[in-house]
Amino acid sequence: MNQTKSQSQRLIQKKKNRRTTKQIVEYLVSGGAYFWSGYLAFFIFYQWLHWTLFWAKIGADLVGWIVNYILQRYWVFNNPELSKHKTDVTGRYLVITAIDFLIDYIIVRQLNVVGISPYIGQFVSSGFFTVWNYFWYKYWVFPTKKTTRKPA
């Protein structure tokens, strides 16, 4: 009996590990789509249109955020329960995105101040956000467990 229970637990753990690995791969693919769409937009705004660093980052991030939200919400962290909490999910996404923008801009600007191109700075910044955002998205923005509110 114990052996059967142990085998069952191992199978459950194996499935859970596969789901997590799949989710991480999807997260990295969608993060790549976010990065490259924003990077291209940044190049256009900064290099071709000669916007300032601040406005080019905002424009590029807006493009990337739209791509990112759609992929994260409806592919990577797709959870039917979240559709009941669209306002909460969108609000949490906007909060973490605003915080991300400030940190991202500081990283890219400070690297630019010391002579590192903003194009390289974005790669440095994306390394930080790859880890930072996975945990925020998984556990706060798009949680798999229902967010329950206590009655008022």
JOQUI-V329459 format. One record per helix or strand of 2 or more residues. SS is the DSSP state (h for helix, s for strand). FROM is the first residue (numbers start at 1). TO is the last residue. If there is no record, write none. Layout:
# JOQUI-V329459
SS_FROM_TO ; SS_FROM_TO
This chain:
# JOQUI-V329459
h_2_48 ; h_53_76 ; h_80_113 ; h_118_141
